[in-house]
């Protein structure tokens, strides 16, 4: 019961305090506060939109960069493969000119 009494008194004091706070601002000041609050909300929403745009651009840029990296890696793999094939072909052709000729399959050597 005593706790309920103190809670009721505290609630009354808070209500009185809120009324006093309202009285501290003139109607013009209240209007100015509302304008600032509206401006603040507007700017916050604008910043959120900008943040979303930047995140989307970043995602697209990362995707594009990954795509370019993959393309470059594939080009390098093809270049290396061609280089290895040329080296192998050169090695094989030089081996044919220096190595003795082997008899063909099925022929008899006398």
C-alpha positions, 0 to 999 in steps of 0.5 A: 500500500505504501509503495502504491502511494509513492508510485502515485506521488511520483506519477503526479510529480512527473506529470507536473514536471512535463507540464512545467517543461511545456510551459518553458517553451513559447508557442514559437519555440515549440513550432521551431522545435517541430520544424527542426524535428521534421528536418532531422527526420527528413535528413535521416531518411535521406542519409539512409537512402544514400547509405542503401545506394552506396551499399548497392554500388559497392555490391555491384563494384565487388561483383564486377571486380570478381568478374574481371578477376575471373576473366583475367585468370582464364586468359592467363590460364589459356596463355600458359596452356598455349605456351606449354603446347608450343614448348611441347611441340617445339621439343617434339619437333627437335627430338624428331630431327635429332633422334634416329628414325624408328622402323614403322610398325609391322615392317621387318628390319634386315 
